[in-house]
Amino acid sequence: MSVPSVLVGSQANRILVVGVGAEDDTADCNLALSQAKVTYGGRTLTRAATAVSGTTGYRSCNGLFYLLNPPAGTANVSITFAKTVQGKIDNRHAGAFVIYQAAQAAPVATATSGGNSTTPVATAIDVAAAGALVVDVVTEGETGTFAAQSAGQTERWDRSCTSSSSAGSTLAVASPSVVELGWVHTAPGRFAHSLAAFRPAP
C-alpha cells in the first residue's frame, strides 16, 4: 500500500512521520506492523512504536515510523507488510506528515495502549524534553471518523475503509510533563494507540 505524493518542504531539521493502521483476524496483525517496511522515495523509515488491541476475535494494530532529514520534494510513501501475513491483513490505512525544527534523533519517549472497547481512547506519555512534539496514530476496528480530545491536540489525518479506521495527530509540549492524547470515535470498538515524542532542534 502507499501514501502517494507526500510533499516535504525545505525547512530545516525536518522529520517525516508515517502512521500505519490495520485489522486482521489473527495475532499476526501485530507481527505485520513490527516487521513492516516503510519507505519514502526509496529511503527506509525507522519504526518508533507498534500497538495491538485485545486478543479476542479480530485485532486492530498500528505503528509509527519516521525518517530523519527526508529530501525536500515529492515522493510516495510505500508500506510493505511481512510476506507471511500480507494476504491476511484486512483494512489497511496510512497517513503521513512532516514536522520541522525537530532534533535529528530518535524519539525521546514512546507509549502504546490497546484494548477491546474504550471511549474515549486516552494514552499518557512521559515527555522529558521542553518544546517536544508528540505524534500519534490511533486505530479502531470499526468504520467511522475520529475527533481529537486533548487540549492543543491537532488532527493531521483520518482514514476509514471496509470495517476499520485510523487517524494521526500532533501535540506540542511546552515543558517536561506527562501528557495525554485522546480520541473519540463515532463507532468505538477494539483500538490500538501508538505515540512518540521528538525533542526540538538545539
N, C-alpha and C positions, 0 to 999 in steps of 0.2 A: 504494500500500500504506500501512498505518498501524500505529501502536502505540496502541491505544485506552486511554483513561482513565489518562493519566500524571498522578500526583499530585505537585505541587510544594508543599513546606512554606513556612512564613513566616519561616524563619531568614534572617539577614542574609547578604549577599554570596553569593548563590546563582548557580549556572550549571547549565543543563540541557545534558546531553551525550547525543547520539544517535549510535550506531554503526549503519551500514548495510552489509550484505554481499550479494553477488550472484554468479551464474555465468552465462557466456554463451559461445557457440561462436565468437565473433569478437573482434577487438581493440576492438570497440565497448563492451566491458564497462567499461573504464577511463573511456571518454568518458561513459558513463551516470552514473558516480559524480561525475565532475568537473563535470558540468552538472546534476546532480540538484538539485531544490528541496525543502528540508525545512522544514516549518512546525510551530509549536506554537500552537494556538488562533488561527491566522491570522498569527502573528508568524514572520518568516523567520529561520532559523538561518544561521550563518556556517560555511563549510567550513574545517576546520583542516588536513586531510590526506587524500589518497587513495592507494591502493596497488593493484598488479595483480600477478598471478603470472607464470609463464613464458609464452612466446609460442607454444607448440606445442599444437594442439588447443584444447580448452576452456580458458577462463581464469576464475580467481577474482579478484574485485576487491572493495574495500571503501572506506569513508570515514568520517571523524569529523566531526561537526557540533556546534555549540554555540550557546547563546542566553544572553547575559548578563542577569541580573536578570529571569528569567521571572516572570510574575504568579503569586502563590500561588493554589492551587486545582487543579482537574482539567480537563484538556482532552486531545484527541487529538493525537498527532504524525502528520503526513501527509508521505509521501515520494513525490515525483513525478519519475520519470526523464525524460531528454531524449526528446522525441517521436520523434526519429529512431531510437531504439533501444528504445522502450517495449515493442514487440511481440516483440523478440528476447531479452529478458532472461529467463533461467530461474532458478528457485530464489532468491527474494529473502527476506531476513530482516533484522530490525532489533531493537534494544533501546535503552531509554532509562533514564537515572537522573539524579539531581540531586546536585551537590556543593555544600557550604556553606563559608562563611568563605574564599572564594576571591576574589582581586583581580578586579575587573570590567574585565578587559582580555584581549587576545588571548593565546594560549599563548606562554610564554617559549621553548619548544622544540618541534619536531616531528621525527618519524623514521618511515621506512617501509621495508619489505622485502617481497620476494616471490620465489617460486621454484616449481619443478616438483615436488619431493618432498624434504621435510626433516622430521625428527622428532628431538628436539623443535624447534618453531619458537622462535627467540630473537632479539629485536631490541634493540639498545642505543640509548639516548637520553642526550644530554649535558644534564643539568639544572643550571643555574647558580644557581637560587634555593633557599635553605634553606626547608624546610617546604612545598615544592611537592607537588602531587599529579599523578601521571601516570595518564592514562586511555588505553585502547586498544580496538581491535576487530580480531579475527583471523577469517579466513575460510578454510575448507578445501573442496576440490572433491569431497568425499565426505560422506555422511550419517554421523552418529555424535555423540559428546559430547567435550567438552574438559575438561582439568584444568590449572589454573594451576600453574606450576612454580617461580617465583621467590619467595624469602623475603619475606613481607609482602604478596604479591600476592593480592588478593581478587577472585574471580569475581563479576560482577554480573548477568550474563545469559548464556543459552546456547540457541540455536535451531537446528533441523535440519529440512529438508524436501526431498523429491524426491531430490536427489543432491548436496546440499552443506549446509554448516552454518557458523554464525558464533557468536562469543561476545565478551564485553567484560569488562574488569576495571579495578581501580584499584591504585595502589601509592604510598604516602606516602614522600617523600624527606626525611630529616632534615637533611642538609647537602648543599651543592653537590657533585655527583658524576656519574659516568657509571653509569647503572643499566640493567639488562636485564630485560625482561618476556618470559616464556617460556610455552609451551603444549605439551601433549601431546594428540594426538587419537587416537581409537580406530581410525581408518582414514586415516592420513596420506596426503596427496597434494599437489596444487598448492595453494599458500597465498598469501594476501596479509595483511599486518600493518601497521596504522597506529597511531601513538602521538602523544600531545600532552601537554605538561606545563603546568599552571596554577600560578602562584605564589600564596601565601596573601595574604589581605587585610592591608593595613597596620595 
